[in-house]
Amino acid sequence: MTPLNAHQGYKEALVGAVADHWRVSAKRAVVRRREYVATLANRATFTQGVASLYTQLALANAQSSYRLG
């Protein structure tokens, strides 16, 4: 929970990451690029933000594999 001001109280901070990784072996992967999404808004807004970022990264580099976390 993130404290705001005296009138608003607390809000839940939602943070997510989308990572572009390269599989080195069956048990090891190297992260090439990582982008974050953070918001104090509701979960629907957060879900849209993560989906939008994933789509941007996936379209920019169609050959890579992405992991949501």
MODELLER restraints for C-alpha pairs under 7 A, 6 or more apart:
rsr = mdl.restraints
at = mdl.atoms
rsr.add(forms.Gaussian(group=physical.xy_distance, feature=features.Distance(at['CA:1:A'], at['CA:10:A']), mean=5.97, stdev=0.5))
rsr.add(forms.Gaussian(group=physical.xy_distance, feature=features.Distance(at['CA:1:A'], at['CA:11:A']), mean=5.48, stdev=0.5))
rsr.add(forms.Gaussian(group=physical.xy_distance, feature=features.Distance(at['CA:1:A'], at['CA:12:A']), mean=4.61, stdev=0.5))
rsr.add(forms.Gaussian(group=physical.xy_distance, feature=features.Distance(at['CA:1:A'], at['CA:13:A']), mean=6.35, stdev=0.5))
rsr.add(forms.Gaussian(group=physical.xy_distance, feature=features.Distance(at['CA:2:A'], at['CA:10:A']), mean=5.36, stdev=0.5))
rsr.add(forms.Gaussian(group=physical.xy_distance, feature=features.Distance(at['CA:2:A'], at['CA:11:A']), mean=5.29, stdev=0.5))
rsr.add(forms.Gaussian(group=physical.xy_distance, feature=features.Distance(at['CA:2:A'], at['CA:12:A']), mean=5.96, stdev=0.5))
rsr.add(forms.Gaussian(group=physical.xy_distance, feature=features.Distance(at['CA:2:A'], at['CA:13:A']), mean=6.29, stdev=0.5))
rsr.add(forms.Gaussian(group=physical.xy_distance, feature=features.Distance(at['CA:3:A'], at['CA:9:A']), mean=6.08, stdev=0.5))
rsr.add(forms.Gaussian(group=physical.xy_distance, feature=features.Distance(at['CA:3:A'], at['CA:10:A']), mean=4.50, stdev=0.5))
rsr.add(forms.Gaussian(group=physical.xy_distance, feature=features.Distance(at['CA:3:A'], at['CA:11:A']), mean=6.70, stdev=0.5))
rsr.add(forms.Gaussian(group=physical.xy_distance, feature=features.Distance(at['CA:4:A'], at['CA:10:A']), mean=5.64, stdev=0.5))
rsr.add(forms.Gaussian(group=physical.xy_distance, feature=features.Distance(at['CA:11:A'], at['CA:40:A']), mean=6.43, stdev=0.5))
rsr.add(forms.Gaussian(group=physical.xy_distance, feature=features.Distance(at['CA:12:A'], at['CA:40:A']), mean=6.14, stdev=0.5))
rsr.add(forms.Gaussian(group=physical.xy_distance, feature=features.Distance(at['CA:13:A'], at['CA:39:A']), mean=5.93, stdev=0.5))
rsr.add(forms.Gaussian(group=physical.xy_distance, feature=features.Distance(at['CA:13:A'], at['CA:40:A']), mean=4.91, stdev=0.5))
rsr.add(forms.Gaussian(group=physical.xy_distance, feature=features.Distance(at['CA:14:A'], at['CA:38:A']), mean=5.53, stdev=0.5))
rsr.add(forms.Gaussian(group=physical.xy_distance, feature=features.Distance(at['CA:14:A'], at['CA:39:A']), mean=5.43, stdev=0.5))
rsr.add(forms.Gaussian(group=physical.xy_distance, feature=features.Distance(at['CA:14:A'], at['CA:40:A']), mean=6.31, stdev=0.5))
rsr.add(forms.Gaussian(group=physical.xy_distance, feature=features.Distance(at['CA:14:A'], at['CA:46:A']), mean=6.94, stdev=0.5))
rsr.add(forms.Gaussian(group=physical.xy_distance, feature=features.Distance(at['CA:15:A'], at['CA:37:A']), mean=5.63, stdev=0.5))
rsr.add(forms.Gaussian(group=physical.xy_distance, feature=features.Distance(at['CA:15:A'], at['CA:38:A']), mean=4.32, stdev=0.5))
rsr.add(forms.Gaussian(group=physical.xy_distance, feature=features.Distance(at['CA:15:A'], at['CA:39:A']), mean=6.72, stdev=0.5))
rsr.add(forms.Gaussian(group=physical.xy_distance, feature=features.Distance(at['CA:16:A'], at['CA:36:A']), mean=5.69, stdev=0.5))
rsr.add(forms.Gaussian(group=physical.xy_distance, feature=features.Distance(at['CA:16:A'], at['CA:37:A']), mean=5.16, stdev=0.5))
rsr.add(forms.Gaussian(group=physical.xy_distance, feature=features.Distance(at['CA:16:A'], at['CA:38:A']), mean=6.44, stdev=0.5))
rsr.add(forms.Gaussian(group=physical.xy_distance, feature=features.Distance(at['CA:16:A'], at['CA:50:A']), mean=6.91, stdev=0.5))
rsr.add(forms.Gaussian(group=physical.xy_distance, feature=features.Distance(at['CA:16:A'], at['CA:69:A']), mean=5.85, stdev=0.5))
rsr.add(forms.Gaussian(group=physical.xy_distance, feature=features.Distance(at['CA:17:A'], at['CA:34:A']), mean=6.71, stdev=0.5))
rsr.add(forms.Gaussian(group=physical.xy_distance, feature=features.Distance(at['CA:17:A'], at['CA:35:A']), mean=5.66, stdev=0.5))
rsr.add(forms.Gaussian(group=physical.xy_distance, feature=features.Distance(at['CA:17:A'], at['CA:36:A']), mean=4.40, stdev=0.5))
rsr.add(forms.Gaussian(group=physical.xy_distance, feature=features.Distance(at['CA:17:A'], at['CA:37:A']), mean=6.20, stdev=0.5))
rsr.add(forms.Gaussian(group=physical.xy_distance, feature=features.Distance(at['CA:17:A'], at['CA:68:A']), mean=5.99, stdev=0.5))
rsr.add(forms.Gaussian(group=physical.xy_distance, feature=features.Distance(at['CA:17:A'], at['CA:69:A']), mean=5.16, stdev=0.5))
rsr.add(forms.Gaussian(group=physical.xy_distance, feature=features.Distance(at['CA:18:A'], at['CA:34:A']), mean=5.80, stdev=0.5))
rsr.add(forms.Gaussian(group=physical.xy_distance, feature=features.Distance(at['CA:18:A'], at['CA:35:A']), mean=5.39, stdev=0.5))
rsr.add(forms.Gaussian(group=physical.xy_distance, feature=features.Distance(at['CA:18:A'], at['CA:36:A']), mean=6.41, stdev=0.5))
rsr.add(forms.Gaussian(group=physical.xy_distance, feature=features.Distance(at['CA:18:A'], at['CA:54:A']), mean=6.38, stdev=0.5))
rsr.add(forms.Gaussian(group=physical.xy_distance, feature=features.Distance(at['CA:18:A'], at['CA:66:A']), mean=6.66, stdev=0.5))
rsr.add(forms.Gaussian(group=physical.xy_distance, feature=features.Distance(at['CA:18:A'], at['CA:67:A']), mean=5.77, stdev=0.5))
rsr.add(forms.Gaussian(group=physical.xy_distance, feature=features.Distance(at['CA:18:A'], at['CA:68:A']), mean=4.76, stdev=0.5))
rsr.add(forms.Gaussian(group=physical.xy_distance, feature=features.Distance(at['CA:18:A'], at['CA:69:A']), mean=6.36, stdev=0.5))
rsr.add(forms.Gaussian(group=physical.xy_distance, feature=features.Distance(at['CA:19:A'], at['CA:31:A']), mean=6.56, stdev=0.5))
rsr.add(forms.Gaussian(group=physical.xy_distance, feature=features.Distance(at['CA:19:A'], at['CA:33:A']), mean=5.70, stdev=0.5))
rsr.add(forms.Gaussian(group=physical.xy_distance, feature=features.Distance(at['CA:19:A'], at['CA:34:A']), mean=4.27, stdev=0.5))
rsr.add(forms.Gaussian(group=physical.xy_distance, feature=features.Distance(at['CA:19:A'], at['CA:35:A']), mean=6.36, stdev=0.5))
rsr.add(forms.Gaussian(group=physical.xy_distance, feature=features.Distance(at['CA:19:A'], at['CA:66:A']), mean=5.46, stdev=0.5))
rsr.add(forms.Gaussian(group=physical.xy_distance, feature=features.Distance(at['CA:19:A'], at['CA:67:A']), mean=5.26, stdev=0.5))
rsr.add(forms.Gaussian(group=physical.xy_distance, feature=features.Distance(at['CA:19:A'], at['CA:68:A']), mean=6.60, stdev=0.5))
rsr.add(forms.Gaussian(group=physical.xy_distance, feature=features.Distance(at['CA:20:A'], at['CA:31:A']), mean=5.90, stdev=0.5))
rsr.add(forms.Gaussian(group=physical.xy_distance, feature=features.Distance(at['CA:20:A'], at['CA:32:A']), mean=5.57, stdev=0.5))
rsr.add(forms.Gaussian(group=physical.xy_distance, feature=features.Distance(at['CA:20:A'], at['CA:33:A']), mean=5.05, stdev=0.5))
rsr.add(forms.Gaussian(group=physical.xy_distance, feature=features.Distance(at['CA:20:A'], at['CA:34:A']), mean=6.25, stdev=0.5))
rsr.add(forms.Gaussian(group=physical.xy_distance, feature=features.Distance(at['CA:20:A'], at['CA:64:A']), mean=6.48, stdev=0.5))
rsr.add(forms.Gaussian(group=physical.xy_distance, feature=features.Distance(at['CA:20:A'], at['CA:65:A']), mean=6.01, stdev=0.5))
rsr.add(forms.Gaussian(group=physical.xy_distance, feature=features.Distance(at['CA:20:A'], at['CA:66:A']), mean=4.73, stdev=0.5))
rsr.add(forms.Gaussian(group=physical.xy_distance, feature=features.Distance(at['CA:20:A'], at['CA:67:A']), mean=6.71, stdev=0.5))
rsr.add(forms.Gaussian(group=physical.xy_distance, feature=features.Distance(at['CA:21:A'], at['CA:29:A']), mean=6.26, stdev=0.5))
rsr.add(forms.Gaussian(group=physical.xy_distance, feature=features.Distance(at['CA:21:A'], at['CA:30:A']), mean=5.44, stdev=0.5))
rsr.add(forms.Gaussian(group=physical.xy_distance, feature=features.Distance(at['CA:21:A'], at['CA:31:A']), mean=4.17, stdev=0.5))
rsr.add(forms.Gaussian(group=physical.xy_distance, feature=features.Distance(at['CA:21:A'], at['CA:32:A']), mean=5.32, stdev=0.5))
rsr.add(forms.Gaussian(group=physical.xy_distance, feature=features.Distance(at['CA:21:A'], at['CA:65:A']), mean=6.08, stdev=0.5))
rsr.add(forms.Gaussian(group=physical.xy_distance, feature=features.Distance(at['CA:21:A'], at['CA:66:A']), mean=6.28, stdev=0.5))
rsr.add(forms.Gaussian(group=physical.xy_distance, feature=features.Distance(at['CA:22:A'], at['CA:29:A']), mean=5.47, stdev=0.5))
rsr.add(forms.Gaussian(group=physical.xy_distance, feature=features.Distance(at['CA:22:A'], at['CA:30:A']), mean=5.22, stdev=0.5))
rsr.add(forms.Gaussian(group=physical.xy_distance, feature=features.Distance(at['CA:22:A'], at['CA:31:A']), mean=6.33, stdev=0.5))
rsr.add(forms.Gaussian(group=physical.xy_distance, feature=features.Distance(at['CA:22:A'], at['CA:32:A']), mean=6.83, stdev=0.5))
rsr.add(forms.Gaussian(group=physical.xy_distance, feature=features.Distance(at['CA:23:A'], at['CA:29:A']), mean=4.24, stdev=0.5))
rsr.add(forms.Gaussian(group=physical.xy_distance, feature=features.Distance(at['CA:23:A'], at['CA:30:A']), mean=6.40, stdev=0.5))
rsr.add(forms.Gaussian(group=physical.xy_distance, feature=features.Distance(at['CA:24:A'], at['CA:30:A']), mean=6.77, stdev=0.5))
rsr.add(forms.Gaussian(group=physical.xy_distance, feature=features.Distance(at['CA:37:A'], at['CA:49:A']), mean=6.66, stdev=0.5))
rsr.add(forms.Gaussian(group=physical.xy_distance, feature=features.Distance(at['CA:37:A'], at['CA:50:A']), mean=6.34, stdev=0.5))
rsr.add(forms.Gaussian(group=physical.xy_distance, feature=features.Distance(at['CA:39:A'], at['CA:46:A']), mean=6.45, stdev=0.5))
